[in-house]
Every structure is written in C-alpha cells, then in structure tokens.
Amino acid sequence: MLMLNCDLGESYGSWEMGRDADVMPYIDQANIACGYHGGDPLVIEQTLKLARDNGVMVGAHPAYPDLVGFGRRSMQCSQAEIKALIHYQVAALEGMAKIQGLELAYVKPHGALYNDMMKNEHVRRPILRAIADFHKPVRLMLQATPEAEQHRREAAEYGIELWFEAFADRCYDDDGKLLARSKPGAVHPRDKMLGQVEQICHKGTVTTVSGHRIELHPDTLCVHGDNEEGIAAIRDIRAIIHA
C-alpha cells in the first residue's frame, strides 16, 4: 500500500509554514526540516513530538544552507561539502529524534538539493555516500522516474535501499520529470489530482502533459498541507489509498 509523506517542521522563529498538527494524523511519513532551509531547534522538537504522538515515521529533510531562499536555490558545493552538510543535518535530527524515543528511518533532500540530486550524478553520488557512511541504515527517498532502475543500481553499489515517491498534485512532463511550475497546468486542481492518485494506486502510472502514460510504481506519495483545502485533499487521498 502506498504511504503518504509530507514536508513538515519548516517554520522558523516567528515565521510559520504549514499546518503540521492538522496534517500529521493523515500521513505515514514526516519529512522534517533540519534547520538549513526551515526549522529551528524548538520547531524540530515540537514536530518530532507530533510525529511520536501520531505514530508517524520520521525522516530527515536536509537542504542547501539557504534560509533566505527556503532552500530553493542551487549552490555550487563540492562533493565533500555535500556529504558533510547531509551528515550535519541528518545527525542533528536523528539525535533529537532519539530524545523523543523515535528512530530515523530515511532521508529526503529538500528543494534545490533534491532537484540537483535527480538530474546530476555529481550531486547524487555524495548523497548516497553520506547515507552509506551514516552509523545506522537509513533509506533515501527520491523521485520515481523512468530511470528508477538506474538509481536502484547506483544505491546498491553503496548498500542502501531506496523509497521512490510520486507527487499527487503535480503534472508530469513526457520525460517522467515534473512539469516546470512556470508552465501552465503544472499543479493539478483537486479533481485532477484525485484522478491521478487513483491512477497511481490502481495502475502504477501517470498521464503526462501530452497524454502519454508512463510507469512509476512509487512507494510513497508526497502531499502538501499548507491550508484547509490541502488538509481536506489529504483526507481524500488517504481514503482513496485505503479504499
């Protein structure tokens, strides 16, 4: 059965992002910001407690060090820097999770780091190495694309396992990547989003912007709960998955 994952813990100081307490009862996996694009020690602690109280799996959501840009800007980091910034953030989140009696299960990079990982082996390889060198086994979450088998082979070289994710509300381009947000129709309205979720659940495919069907077979679906409409959509998505 598909799991639901959501990016959480991204508030920072007096700036609030998302409705974590409302989302948590409906998801399976919480991708928790580690302080580089969002999140601060108190927010991280509160988000971990929410995950613990709702029985939600915990994952680290590391990013480039870019609080001002919310981690959405690429940075020219060396492979050594990428490996170190992953370790720094993941270790911090895992340590705080242990205090709450939680075990870190996976890592899902955020924003520009995620996008760079998907298109650039120079970025993906040090992330794989960082996870392989971590003191306990954790999975890497990355986008389900037609290149999934290649990514699985790369991960096997490092002895790590992957979870592949699809996006409930995003339109797909013909190459299996997400349609750029700058293009019309990049984000589905609710009815189309729910139709895509049903297609993914029942057939393991999505229909691209030009009408082609591509196979994805993801393990988990990424959802967003930034407002009341988003929360309602997550409830509907969960109902489809568990029908």
SULQUITA-V144349 format. One record per backbone hydrogen bond with DSSP energy under -1.0 kcal/mol. CO is the residue of the C=O (numbers start at 1). NH is the residue of the N-H. If there is no record, write none. Layout:
# SULQUITA-V144349
co={CO CO}
nh={NH NH}
This chain:
# SULQUITA-V144349
co={3 4 4 5 6 8 11 12 15 19 20 23 24 28 29 30 31 32 36 38 40 41 42 43 44 45 46 47 48 49 50 51 52 57 58 59 60 62 64 66 69 71 75 78 79 80 81 82 83 84 85 86 87 88 89 90 91 92 93 94 95 97 98 105 106 107 110 110 111 112 113 114 115 116 120 120 121 123 124 125 126 127 128 129 139 140 142 145 147 148 149 150 151 152 153 155 161 163 164 164 165 166 169 171 172 173 177 180 183 186 189 190 191 192 193 194 195 196 197 198 199 200 204 204 206 208 212 214 219 220 221 222 225 227 228 229 230 231 232 233 234 235 236 237 238}
nh={221 28 29 223 31 33 39 15 12 23 24 26 27 57 6 59 8 61 66 35 44 45 46 47 48 49 50 51 52 53 54 56 55 30 105 32 108 110 66 71 72 112 77 82 83 84 85 86 87 88 89 90 91 92 93 94 95 96 97 98 99 102 101 139 60 141 113 114 115 116 117 118 119 120 123 124 125 127 128 129 130 131 132 133 107 163 165 148 151 152 153 154 155 156 157 160 140 142 219 220 144 222 188 179 209 176 173 183 186 171 193 194 195 196 197 198 199 200 201 202 203 204 216 217 214 211 208 206 3 166 5 168 19 231 232 233 234 235 236 237 238 239 240 241 242}
